[in-house]
Amino acid sequence: MYHLFLVWILSAFALFLTSRIVKGFQLASFGTAMMASLVVGFLNMILRPLLLLLTLPVNILTLGLFTFVVNAIILRTAAGMLKDFYIKGWGPAILGAFILAMINVVIFWIFPFGQ
């Protein structure tokens, strides 16, 4: 249980930090980042596998780089579902997906959680 809570907090921190780095990627507060982290996690569990399957040919052609577009779709969907989470266009969404991935790599390298 402690592990899930820590992952949730770290993911919310990564989203919040991304909102401070990427212009057009806006979160009102850390509380909003925590809620957005839950929504993004849920969408990653439900919608992301379907999107990756549907875009598999394009993803193969781009050597996996299209995954950032899929992640941007997930982020924009989450932003559409939450009141205080806003992404202004596809540019900030794709850049935000990339920055978020890099922040997550660093965070989960520091906190490996027994992997």
Backbone bond lengths (Angstrom), bond angles and torsions (degrees), N, CA, C in turn:
res aa  C-N    CA-C-N  psi(-1)  N-CA   C-N-CA  omega(-1)  CA-C   N-CA-C  phi
1 M - - - 1.449 - - 1.529 110.55 -
2 Y 1.331 115.53 -43.06 1.453 121.18 178.17 1.530 110.57 -59.44
3 H 1.333 115.78 -39.17 1.462 122.22 179.73 1.536 111.05 -60.51
4 L 1.326 117.45 -46.56 1.468 121.38 179.98 1.523 111.74 -63.32
5 F 1.320 115.80 -41.42 1.461 120.13 179.11 1.525 110.80 -63.83
6 L 1.316 117.32 -42.25 1.460 121.57 179.77 1.533 111.45 -65.80
7 V 1.329 117.17 -41.93 1.470 120.99 176.89 1.526 110.14 -62.67
8 W 1.325 117.03 -40.28 1.462 121.59 178.91 1.533 110.63 -62.42
9 I 1.324 116.76 -46.43 1.474 121.22 179.64 1.531 110.85 -63.76
10 L 1.324 116.84 -44.18 1.465 120.35 -179.84 1.534 111.54 -66.52
11 S 1.315 117.65 -38.04 1.464 120.77 177.23 1.523 111.09 -66.70
12 A 1.325 116.37 -39.61 1.464 120.20 176.36 1.527 110.42 -64.41
13 F 1.334 116.74 -40.42 1.462 120.41 177.04 1.524 110.89 -61.67
14 A 1.340 116.92 -41.57 1.468 120.84 178.86 1.529 110.69 -62.88
15 L 1.318 117.39 -42.46 1.470 120.80 177.07 1.526 110.87 -63.45
16 F 1.328 115.94 -44.43 1.463 120.28 -179.76 1.524 111.43 -63.16
17 L 1.326 116.50 -42.13 1.461 120.84 178.15 1.533 110.88 -65.06
18 T 1.314 116.67 -39.66 1.468 120.95 176.74 1.522 110.44 -60.83
19 S 1.330 116.69 -39.61 1.468 119.68 180.00 1.530 111.72 -66.00
20 R 1.317 116.80 -25.33 1.471 120.06 178.42 1.526 111.71 -84.00
21 I 1.326 117.87 -20.61 1.463 121.82 -178.21 1.527 111.55 -91.89
22 V 1.332 117.27 -43.67 1.467 122.06 -172.60 1.525 110.11 -94.69
23 K 1.309 115.09 122.79 1.454 121.01 176.93 1.530 108.82 -72.31
24 G 1.326 117.20 132.81 1.454 121.25 -177.97 1.518 113.44 93.23
25 F 1.310 117.10 -1.19 1.467 124.56 177.73 1.520 104.93 -113.77
26 Q 1.338 116.79 102.61 1.463 119.31 -168.37 1.519 112.76 -122.28
27 L 1.314 114.70 130.69 1.464 123.35 171.41 1.522 107.00 -123.71
28 A 1.326 116.85 134.26 1.462 120.49 -175.80 1.530 112.67 -70.10
29 S 1.323 117.16 -37.37 1.465 119.94 -176.00 1.529 109.45 -157.75
30 F 1.323 115.20 175.82 1.456 119.35 177.14 1.526 110.51 -68.59
31 G 1.327 116.96 -31.75 1.463 120.67 175.71 1.525 111.05 -61.66
32 T 1.320 116.25 -40.20 1.467 120.82 175.55 1.517 110.09 -64.68
33 A 1.325 116.65 -38.56 1.471 120.65 177.91 1.526 110.58 -63.52
34 M 1.321 117.21 -37.12 1.464 119.84 177.95 1.528 110.71 -66.27
35 M 1.331 116.66 -42.34 1.464 119.96 177.88 1.529 110.12 -66.69
36 A 1.335 116.74 -41.74 1.468 120.97 179.13 1.521 110.59 -63.27
37 S 1.322 116.88 -36.47 1.464 120.94 178.60 1.529 111.01 -62.74
38 L 1.313 116.60 -39.66 1.467 120.37 176.61 1.528 111.36 -64.79
39 V 1.331 115.97 -44.95 1.468 120.60 -178.57 1.526 110.32 -65.97
40 V 1.329 117.40 -44.20 1.470 120.80 178.64 1.528 110.03 -63.00
41 G 1.304 117.45 -40.81 1.461 120.65 177.08 1.521 112.23 -61.73
42 F 1.321 116.60 -43.01 1.461 120.94 178.24 1.530 110.67 -64.54
43 L 1.341 117.02 -44.60 1.463 120.25 178.81 1.529 111.58 -65.82
44 N 1.323 116.75 -35.84 1.467 119.97 176.23 1.527 111.17 -64.03
45 M 1.311 116.31 -32.78 1.456 120.62 -179.85 1.535 111.70 -76.54
46 I 1.319 117.71 -37.12 1.462 121.86 -173.45 1.534 112.66 -96.95
47 L 1.324 117.05 -51.76 1.467 121.94 -169.56 1.527 114.07 -90.74
48 R 1.315 117.66 -35.47 1.462 121.48 -174.50 1.534 114.22 -59.63
49 P 1.341 119.66 -44.55 1.476 117.99 178.84 1.534 112.65 -60.41
50 L 1.323 116.77 -38.51 1.463 120.67 178.05 1.528 111.21 -65.38
51 L 1.324 116.75 -44.57 1.462 120.72 178.86 1.529 111.27 -63.89
52 L 1.318 117.20 -41.08 1.468 120.17 179.09 1.527 111.20 -65.64
53 L 1.310 116.71 -36.89 1.460 120.10 177.64 1.528 111.21 -67.33
54 L 1.326 116.71 -43.95 1.463 120.74 -179.47 1.528 112.88 -67.65
55 T 1.312 117.00 -29.97 1.466 120.81 -177.77 1.525 112.40 -102.20
56 L 1.318 117.46 14.91 1.455 121.15 -176.71 1.534 113.75 -55.43
57 P 1.343 119.97 -45.42 1.469 118.23 179.20 1.535 113.44 -60.23
58 V 1.333 116.18 -42.80 1.470 120.12 178.80 1.518 109.89 -66.42
59 N 1.321 116.38 -39.02 1.460 120.94 179.87 1.529 110.93 -64.17
60 I 1.314 116.93 -38.33 1.466 120.37 177.17 1.527 110.38 -66.73
61 L 1.335 116.22 -43.58 1.473 120.02 179.96 1.527 112.83 -63.20
62 T 1.320 116.80 -32.68 1.466 120.05 -179.14 1.524 112.48 -96.11
63 L 1.330 115.88 11.22 1.467 122.08 178.97 1.531 112.23 57.03
64 G 1.322 116.34 37.28 1.455 121.82 175.53 1.509 115.64 91.34
65 L 1.329 117.67 -7.59 1.468 119.33 -177.86 1.523 112.75 -68.30
66 F 1.337 117.09 -23.23 1.466 119.66 178.71 1.532 111.01 -66.55
67 T 1.312 117.27 -15.29 1.461 120.65 176.89 1.529 110.99 -59.35
68 F 1.333 117.24 -32.38 1.469 119.93 176.50 1.514 110.97 -64.26
69 V 1.325 117.65 -33.84 1.465 121.11 176.37 1.529 109.70 -68.41
70 V 1.321 117.07 -41.60 1.471 120.60 176.72 1.528 109.45 -61.68
71 N 1.322 117.67 -43.23 1.462 120.90 177.26 1.521 111.32 -63.62
72 A 1.332 117.02 -36.39 1.463 120.94 176.91 1.534 110.60 -65.38
73 I 1.326 117.03 -38.08 1.469 120.63 176.46 1.527 109.99 -62.18
74 I 1.313 116.66 -43.05 1.468 121.05 177.73 1.530 110.25 -61.59
75 L 1.324 117.11 -46.10 1.467 120.71 -179.98 1.526 111.90 -63.33
76 R 1.341 116.87 -43.15 1.470 119.35 179.49 1.521 111.62 -67.32
77 T 1.322 117.03 -34.50 1.464 120.29 176.34 1.524 110.25 -64.98
78 A 1.328 116.35 -44.19 1.467 120.51 177.56 1.527 110.30 -62.63
79 A 1.318 117.05 -40.91 1.465 120.69 179.25 1.527 110.81 -64.16
80 G 1.306 116.61 -34.39 1.461 119.95 177.61 1.516 112.94 -70.47
81 M 1.310 116.78 -23.19 1.466 121.28 -178.02 1.529 112.95 -88.14
82 L 1.326 117.21 -19.98 1.459 121.14 -175.37 1.522 111.21 -112.08
83 K 1.305 115.23 142.82 1.462 121.76 -175.72 1.527 113.48 -68.41
84 D 1.313 118.18 -45.15 1.467 121.69 -172.91 1.525 113.89 -101.21
85 F 1.327 117.08 19.77 1.459 122.72 178.22 1.517 106.27 -120.77
86 Y 1.353 115.84 120.81 1.458 120.12 -174.58 1.525 110.05 -137.83
87 I 1.334 115.35 133.13 1.464 121.20 174.41 1.523 106.82 -123.39
88 K 1.317 115.77 121.41 1.456 121.94 -174.22 1.529 110.16 -92.50
89 G 1.334 116.60 85.05 1.455 121.23 174.85 1.508 114.21 95.80
90 W 1.352 113.71 175.83 1.456 120.51 -176.98 1.521 112.80 -79.68
91 G 1.310 117.69 -30.55 1.467 120.30 178.70 1.517 112.14 -59.23
92 P 1.350 118.08 -54.93 1.461 119.10 176.90 1.528 113.10 -62.80
93 A 1.331 117.34 -30.05 1.468 119.76 179.67 1.529 110.60 -68.09
94 I 1.330 117.21 -45.69 1.463 120.34 -179.55 1.524 110.78 -69.72
95 L 1.336 116.64 -43.76 1.463 119.67 176.56 1.529 110.36 -62.54
96 G 1.325 116.66 -41.01 1.463 121.08 177.17 1.517 111.84 -61.98
97 A 1.335 116.91 -39.97 1.470 120.60 177.91 1.524 110.20 -62.86
98 F 1.328 116.70 -41.13 1.463 120.63 179.12 1.531 111.48 -66.84
99 I 1.334 116.34 -48.87 1.473 120.92 -179.68 1.533 109.96 -62.38
100 L 1.330 116.74 -42.24 1.460 120.96 178.75 1.529 111.04 -61.09
101 A 1.311 116.84 -40.88 1.465 120.51 177.80 1.529 110.64 -63.04
102 M 1.324 117.23 -42.73 1.468 120.33 179.71 1.530 111.40 -66.22
103 I 1.318 116.86 -41.10 1.469 120.27 178.08 1.528 110.01 -64.21
104 N 1.336 116.47 -42.01 1.466 120.21 178.84 1.522 111.59 -64.01
105 V 1.324 117.93 -37.28 1.463 120.72 177.06 1.524 109.75 -59.99
106 V 1.318 116.82 -46.49 1.462 120.72 -178.97 1.528 110.85 -66.16
107 I 1.337 116.81 -47.41 1.469 120.42 -178.03 1.518 111.08 -61.24
108 F 1.335 116.90 -47.19 1.460 118.92 -176.03 1.533 112.65 -82.36
109 W 1.325 116.86 -5.68 1.465 120.67 167.97 1.531 108.31 -79.24
110 I 1.337 115.55 -39.47 1.463 120.39 178.62 1.532 110.82 -70.18
111 F 1.342 116.46 -41.38 1.473 122.93 -179.97 1.542 108.46 -114.16
112 P 1.332 119.03 83.90 1.469 120.43 -172.88 1.530 115.44 -72.88
113 F 1.316 120.27 -16.45 1.469 124.27 177.55 1.511 112.76 55.44
114 G 1.320 117.15 41.99 1.450 122.27 172.69 1.512 116.09 71.62
115 Q 1.298 117.45 24.03 1.477 120.32 -179.59 1.494 111.39 -86.31
